[in-house]
Amino acid sequence: MSNGNQPPAATRRRLGAWLAGEEAHMAAYRRRIAADAQAHAGDRLRTPAVQELARLFDDNAVLQMGLSRAIDEARDAGHDLGYGSIGELMTVIDHLMTYTPPFSEASLIVCPLNAFLDWPMCMPSGYPVFRDAAVNAHLKRVLTVWCDFLGGPHSRVHLDTTPPNGWFCEEARRRVGLSQFQYREDQPHWGFDSWNDFFTRRFRAGARPVAAPDDSHVIVSACEASPYHTESNLQLRDRFWIKAQPYSLRDIFTPARLPLAERFVGGDLYQAYLSAYNYHRWHAPVRGTVTHAYRIDGTYYSALDAEGEDPAGLNDSQGYMTAVAARAVVAIACDDPAIGTVAAVFVGMGDVSSCVIDVVPGQHVDKGDEIGYFQYGGSTYCLLFEPGVIDRFLCAPPFDGDAPVVQVNSSVAIAR
């Protein structure tokens, strides 16, 4: 990143445990799932949204060429994808529409589609494919279908105590820290209606108290997330696509929200990423009135080519993704006029299929109130502040893959 806080590339691979850390585990996973997909494949793809995605590549020669080349480039570079053609990839995607991630201590893979696109999306021919508007529109439909499955009762196949893949087995409970969360052990699937219900589980009362609830100068973390980057002197427009990944306010908020973006010119930003194991709901960083609450359609698997060939793909592109990925914006006018407006931008990464906003403009929120959540998939978020407001952030760079989690509702910054 542009102020030198970005950690070295060697330490930034697959942050947040959304994908297995070792490529050998990833390759074995791809081979196994691809074999299952082929074994259960019928004469045609079963899912209409996947049929439409396949038809897009079949009918558009440029997109077909780009994705075919990206697959070939990845295979020529020695990467084991588990498939060798667009048709085989579509068979895998179709299979994943009824897939629920199992727990795995050794090689957890919570974003299966990301696992299969991991290499093609960061090949020279892959970058333009995954930035294409039509491709992303179809990917959104595919991810929505999968999200709907994960929101239904058939997605609870691994919500049990059976080791090693049950999310309530002893090792999983320890890794997730399940004792902090609300659940009902005496109920089937411990009271969770679906995988998404488990993924968006709530803390027990008192597990995450709000830091200094009556002190407006204490800004709290909006998510349970590990620090990724801080930036000062934000610019209205910047070249977010270069390796330094400077933040571009106009692109983060969209040109249609230019007056909101202009508030933060010269201001400060804090960015953090969420873990697959942790809490996925959002909370208000300040007390005030919601002025903006809106979602932005964007990309799902677009990585930054300036990062080069990258097995983490999206992880090393988190600054870039604030300007291009599907995301949600919530801006709050603080009750303390000295703080001004604080914006929270929640960014979907990889297999994330929806950002759900639970507040509306005009609604008053207390610091620590729930304001929305990520509904499955990898994610990162930013807090943005007007110029001259922040005295200091409470976590200092350099940030790396071992950065401790900043608990939601705990202090993250001090205002002047």
Secondary structure, DSSP 8 states (H G I E B T S, - for coil): -TTS-S--GGG-TTGGGSS-SSHHHHHHHHHHHHHHHHHH--SS-S-HHHHHHHHHHHH-HHHHHHHHHHHHHHHHTT---S-SSHHHHHHHHHHHTT------TTT--S-HHHHHHTTGGGSTTHHHHTT-HHHHHHHHHHHHHHHHHHTSGGGGTT-SS-TTT-TTSHHHHHHHTGGGB---TTSGGGG-SSHHHHHT--B-TTSS--SSTT-TTEEE-SSSEEEEEEE-S-BSS--TTSTT---BHHHHH-GGGHHHHHTTTT-EEEEEEE-TTS--EEE-SSSEEEEEEEEE--BSS---GGG-S-TTTTGGGHHHHHHHB-EEEEEEEESSTTT-EEEEEEEEETT---EEE---TT-EE-TT-EEEEE-SSEEEEEEEE-TT-EEEESS-S---TT---B-TTSEEEEE-
